[in-house]
Amino acid sequence: MCEVIQAMSPKEINEAIAFREAVLGEDGGRESVGSDASDLDPTTVHRFVRDGSGSFVGVGRLVAPIVVEKGKEVIETNSTIGPIVVAESARGRGVGRAILSFLEEEALASYGRNGVVRVEGWVSSHVAEGAGPFGYTVREGEMADRPLSRGVFRDVSVGTIGDALEGPPTA
């Protein structure tokens, strides 16, 4: 059993980013996101799982919603989860599901209104195909700036975290 931990120090965050990029680089067809401004934003939550030897086996992040002003219109984006990346050796053991559940809980606690929060994930097109079992819906079309990505979204409420995951998350 592995524990899902929040990365708190700059060293842990940088290790999580390096792990994410290394795994994405090894996976043909998965788009590397590179390190971006969201990674180092103090509102971004990074979660990771280490195996018994202390090596990373999974990472994920939650990016806070942002407010964008376009003229007189104010647009607030949804919280964004992802990418969630799991080492090939740890896949199928619930690591990704556990990270997803923790990040959904954090999104609900931090950004929820009236017990509900809408979260989005930008995932590789082939990963989006499997989003349904997690309660996510794939949006039509692909992102223009990330042609290998598709948007998925889910309304998370107090009673839905873990529902689509067939029980409580474990890793």
C-alpha positions in Angstrom: 0.0 0.0 0.0 1.3 3.4 -1.0 0.5 6.7 0.6 -0.6 9.8 -1.4 1.4 12.8 -0.2 1.2 16.5 -0.9 4.4 17.9 -2.3 5.3 20.8 0.0 8.9 21.8 -0.6 10.4 23.2 -3.8 12.6 20.0 -4.0 9.5 17.7 -3.9 7.7 19.8 -6.5 10.7 19.7 -8.8 11.1 16.0 -8.3 7.4 15.5 -9.1 7.8 17.6 -12.3 10.9 15.7 -13.3 9.2 12.3 -12.8 6.1 13.4 -14.7 8.2 14.6 -17.7 10.4 11.4 -17.7 7.3 9.1 -17.7 5.5 11.2 -20.4 8.7 11.1 -22.5 8.8 7.3 -22.2 5.1 6.9 -23.1 4.6 7.1 -26.9 1.5 9.2 -27.7 1.4 11.0 -24.4 2.0 14.7 -24.6 4.6 16.2 -22.4 3.4 19.4 -20.7 6.8 20.6 -19.8 7.2 22.7 -16.7 4.9 25.7 -16.9 3.9 28.7 -14.7 1.2 26.6 -13.0 3.8 24.1 -11.6 5.4 26.8 -9.5 2.2 28.8 -8.6 1.7 28.6 -4.9 -2.0 27.7 -5.4 -1.1 24.6 -7.4 -1.4 21.4 -5.4 1.0 18.6 -6.3 0.3 15.1 -5.0 2.7 12.1 -5.4 3.0 8.4 -4.4 6.2 6.7 -3.6 6.7 3.0 -3.5 8.3 1.1 -0.5 11.8 2.0 -1.7 11.0 5.7 -1.8 10.9 6.0 -5.6 8.1 8.0 -7.2 5.5 5.8 -8.9 2.8 8.4 -9.5 2.2 12.2 -9.6 -0.6 14.6 -10.3 -1.5 18.3 -9.9 -4.5 20.5 -9.3 -4.4 24.0 -10.9 -6.6 26.6 -9.3 -9.2 28.3 -11.4 -8.2 31.6 -12.9 -10.3 34.8 -13.5 -9.8 36.4 -17.0 -11.3 39.7 -17.9 -12.2 40.2 -21.5 -13.5 43.7 -21.9 -16.5 44.0 -19.6 -16.9 40.2 -19.3 -15.3 38.3 -16.4 -14.7 34.6 -17.1 -13.7 32.2 -14.3 -12.1 28.9 -15.5 -12.6 25.6 -13.8 -10.1 23.9 -11.6 -7.8 21.7 -13.7 -6.6 18.3 -12.7 -3.7 16.8 -14.5 -1.7 15.4 -15.8 -1.8 12.4 -13.6 1.2 10.2 -14.5 1.9 6.7 -13.2 5.0 4.7 -13.8 4.4 1.7 -16.0 5.5 -0.7 -13.3 2.8 0.7 -10.9 -0.1 0.8 -13.4 -3.2 -1.2 -12.6 -2.7 -0.9 -8.8 -5.0 2.1 -8.2 -2.2 4.7 -7.9 -3.7 7.1 -10.5 -7.2 6.6 -9.0 -6.0 7.5 -5.6 -4.2 10.6 -6.8 -7.3 11.6 -8.7 -9.6 11.2 -5.7 -7.3 13.3 -3.5 -7.1 16.1 -6.1 -10.9 16.1 -6.5 -11.3 16.4 -2.7 -8.8 19.3 -2.7 -10.7 21.0 -5.5 -14.0 20.6 -3.7 -12.6 21.9 -0.4 -10.8 24.8 -2.0 -13.0 25.9 -4.8 -16.4 24.3 -4.3 -19.6 26.2 -4.0 -22.6 24.7 -2.3 -20.9 21.4 -2.1 -20.1 21.2 -5.8 -17.1 22.0 -8.0 -16.5 21.5 -11.7 -13.1 20.1 -12.6 -11.4 19.7 -15.9 -8.6 17.6 -17.1 -6.6 18.0 -20.2 -5.5 14.5 -21.2 -4.0 12.8 -24.2 -6.6 11.7 -26.7 -6.0 8.0 -26.0 -6.3 8.6 -22.3 -9.6 10.5 -22.8 -11.1 7.3 -24.2 -10.9 5.8 -20.7 -12.2 8.8 -18.8 -15.8 7.6 -18.6 -15.3 5.0 -15.8 -14.0 7.9 -13.7 -17.2 9.9 -14.2 -15.6 12.3 -16.7 -17.1 13.4 -20.0 -15.0 14.1 -23.0 -15.6 17.4 -24.7 -16.0 17.5 -28.4 -12.9 18.6 -30.4 -9.3 18.9 -29.6 -7.5 21.8 -28.1 -6.0 24.0 -30.8 -2.8 24.7 -28.9 -2.4 21.1 -27.8 -3.4 18.9 -30.8 -2.9 15.6 -29.0 -5.1 16.7 -26.1 -8.8 16.5 -25.3 -10.7 18.1 -22.6 -12.6 16.0 -20.0 -14.8 17.4 -17.2 -16.8 16.3 -14.2 -19.0 18.0 -11.6 -17.7 16.7 -8.3 -19.8 16.9 -5.2 -19.5 15.7 -1.6 -21.1 12.4 -2.4 -19.4 11.7 -5.7 -15.7 11.6 -4.8 -14.7 8.0 -5.3 -18.1 6.9 -6.6 -16.9 6.1 -10.1 -13.8 4.6 -8.6 -15.6 1.5 -7.2 -15.0 2.2 -3.6 -12.5 4.2 -1.6 -9.2 5.0 -3.2 -6.2 2.9 -2.4 -2.8 2.7 -3.9 
